[in-house]
Amino acid sequence: MLLTTTSDGDHRMILLDVNVILCLHDRDAAANPRCREWMNSVLSEGELLGIPWHCFMAFLRICTVPRGSVVALSLAEAAEIIDEWIEHPQVVIPEPGRRFWRILQDVAQDSQTRGRDWSDAYLAALAIEQGASLATFDRDFRKFKNLKLIEL
């Protein structure tokens, strides 16, 4: 399930979808123990984790608003979680490069991306451009060709 090193010794990157970050920080989530176990394994293998700003913004958007019985995090609490991710030595913040726009157009065309699917298309195109896998709980990512998925 994990991509470790290439034949030239370089580490592969795993991009995290926001739902993975949310699950790791929601101890009441049913998938939290499984997600934490997976993350511990990834980190012990020395994998690089890519968390785009796009996902940090989604984390803020979701976790700072009350949901049902879940109490919202304060901005300070949410910022502290993001700071911990950013400061982790195995975390990088991938940015789109020169090929991104073309890849995004191809991904969108192949998957008939519309409306709310653009955020997923963005992550898929970024992962493809970076040569990374994408870890997610969201099965909708299966529609993106050439995307290496880690389904949690």
C-alpha positions, 0 to 999 in steps of 0.5 A: 500500500505504501510507496517507499523509495524509487530505484534511485533512492528518492522518496515518493511523496504521499499527498494527504486529502483534508479528510485524512487530516480531519480524521487524524485529529478527530479522536471520535471518528470511527476510522481514527485508530486505523488512520493513526496506525496507517500514519504511524507506519508511513512516518516510520518508513520515512515517507514524505507527506505533501499537504497543499495549502488548499487542504489546510484551508479546507481544514480551517473551513471545516473544523472551525464550524460546529458540526452536530455534537462536535465542538468547533476548534478555535482559530488558535487551536486549528492554527496550532494543529497546522503549525505542527504539520508544517514544522514536521520534518517529513511534511512538504507543502507542494505547489503547482508547477509549469505542467499543472494547468495542462494536467488539470485540464486533462484530468477535468476533461477525462472525468467531466469535472464540474462544480464542487468536483474542482477541488478534487480535480485540483488535488488529483492534478497536483498529485499527478504532476508531483509523481505522488500518491493521494491518501484519502477516504473519498472514493470519488477520486477513483474517477481520475485517470493516472492518479495513484490512490491510497484508499483508507 
